[in-house]
Amino acid sequence: MGAERLSDIYNVREVDATLLTSGQPTKEQLAAVARSGVEVVINLAPHDAPRALEDEAGCVAALNMDYIHIPVRFSEPTQADLVAFLDAMDASRTRRTLVHCAANKRVTAFIGLYRVIRLGWVPEEAFALMRTVWEPDAVWARFIAAALETHRR
């Protein structure tokens, strides 16, 4: 296989200079992520998600990036998952970061929540990225609404 590019990653979005979001990258695509200057990889997919890498933590470490795994069950996201993510994003805020899951759905929902809860964005703008990937199903719509209510300033 030839040299992978960031644009080859499933559902990738280069949000800004410090944030990339995507579906599950391959090992070769993680190497492209490292070459692009990413320092932190946050994975929201469970180990048994479709296309999950057998040893993603080891692969990421071998590429000299930090790895944070917050396995979020797509059918049952929790407030504890969200709080762990909010804290991980705060800790990585000044570093170039890739946040991924299986298809960039969990990620874009969590990024929208992060933008509202921690960064003070208005929801319409905060969730614009998510809407480039998907419209939440009933489970996620309820989860997002509950999270916004729980964490309202």
C-alpha positions in Angstrom: 0.0 0.0 0.0 1.3 3.5 -0.8 1.7 6.4 1.6 -1.6 7.1 3.2 -3.0 10.6 3.4 -5.2 12.1 6.1 -7.9 12.5 3.5 -8.0 8.7 3.1 -9.3 8.2 6.6 -13.0 7.3 6.8 -15.2 10.3 7.5 -12.2 12.5 8.4 -12.8 16.1 9.3 -9.9 18.5 9.8 -11.7 20.8 12.2 -8.8 23.3 12.8 -5.1 23.4 13.3 -5.3 21.3 16.5 -8.2 19.0 15.9 -9.0 16.1 13.5 -12.0 13.8 13.8 -12.6 10.6 12.0 -13.9 7.1 11.8 -11.5 4.2 12.5 -8.0 4.8 10.9 -5.8 1.9 9.8 -2.3 1.5 11.1 -1.0 3.1 7.9 -3.4 6.0 8.4 -2.3 6.4 12.0 1.3 6.9 10.6 -0.1 9.7 8.4 -1.7 11.2 11.4 1.6 11.2 13.3 3.4 12.7 10.3 0.8 15.5 10.3 1.9 16.5 13.8 -0.8 14.8 15.9 0.4 14.3 19.5 -2.7 12.7 21.0 -5.2 10.1 19.8 -8.5 9.8 21.7 -10.5 6.7 20.7 -14.2 6.5 21.6 -14.9 3.2 20.0 -14.9 -0.1 22.0 -12.2 -2.7 21.2 -14.7 -4.8 19.4 -16.0 -2.1 17.1 -16.0 -2.7 13.3 -12.5 -2.2 11.9 -11.0 -1.8 15.4 -7.2 -2.3 15.4 -6.0 -5.3 17.5 -3.5 -3.2 19.4 -4.2 0.5 18.7 -2.6 1.6 22.0 0.6 -0.1 21.0 0.5 1.2 17.4 -0.1 4.8 18.6 2.7 4.6 21.3 5.1 3.2 18.6 4.4 6.4 16.6 5.2 8.6 19.6 1.7 9.8 20.2 -0.3 9.6 23.5 -3.3 7.4 23.5 -6.6 7.8 25.5 -9.3 5.2 25.2 -12.8 6.0 26.3 -14.9 3.1 25.0 -18.4 4.5 24.4 -21.1 1.9 23.5 -23.0 3.4 20.6 -26.3 2.1 21.8 -25.8 3.3 25.3 -23.6 6.4 25.8 -23.2 7.5 29.4 -22.7 10.7 31.3 -19.5 9.1 32.7 -18.2 8.6 29.1 -18.9 12.2 28.4 -17.2 13.6 31.5 -14.1 11.4 30.8 -14.1 12.9 27.2 -14.5 16.5 28.4 -11.6 16.1 30.8 -9.4 14.4 28.1 -10.2 17.3 25.7 -9.3 19.9 28.3 -6.0 18.1 29.0 -5.2 17.9 25.3 -6.5 21.3 24.3 -3.2 22.9 23.2 -1.9 19.8 21.4 -2.8 18.6 17.9 -5.3 15.8 18.6 -7.2 13.1 16.6 -10.5 12.0 18.1 -12.0 9.0 16.4 -14.5 6.2 16.8 -15.8 3.7 14.3 -17.6 6.2 11.9 -17.1 9.7 13.5 -20.6 9.7 14.9 -19.8 9.4 18.6 -17.0 11.8 18.1 -18.9 14.6 16.5 -21.7 14.4 19.0 -19.2 14.5 21.9 -17.3 17.4 20.2 -20.6 19.3 19.9 -21.2 18.7 23.6 -17.6 19.8 24.5 -18.0 23.0 22.6 -21.3 23.9 24.4 -20.4 22.6 27.9 -16.7 23.6 28.2 -16.2 26.2 25.5 -19.5 28.1 25.8 -20.5 27.8 22.1 -24.2 28.1 21.1 -25.6 24.7 20.3 -26.4 25.4 16.6 -22.8 26.3 15.9 -21.4 23.6 18.3 -23.2 20.8 16.4 -22.6 22.0 12.9 -19.6 19.6 12.5 -21.8 16.7 13.7 -24.4 17.5 11.0 -21.7 17.1 8.3 -21.5 13.4 9.3 -25.0 12.4 10.6 -28.2 13.4 12.3 -28.5 11.7 15.7 -30.9 8.8 16.1 -33.3 8.7 19.1 -30.8 7.3 21.5 -28.2 10.0 20.7 -30.8 12.8 20.5 -32.0 11.9 24.1 -28.4 11.6 25.3 -27.4 15.0 23.8 -30.5 16.7 25.3 -29.9 15.1 28.7 -26.2 16.1 28.7 -27.0 19.7 27.8 -29.6 19.8 30.6 -27.2 18.2 33.1 -24.3 20.4 32.3 -26.1 23.7 31.7 -24.1 26.6 33.2 
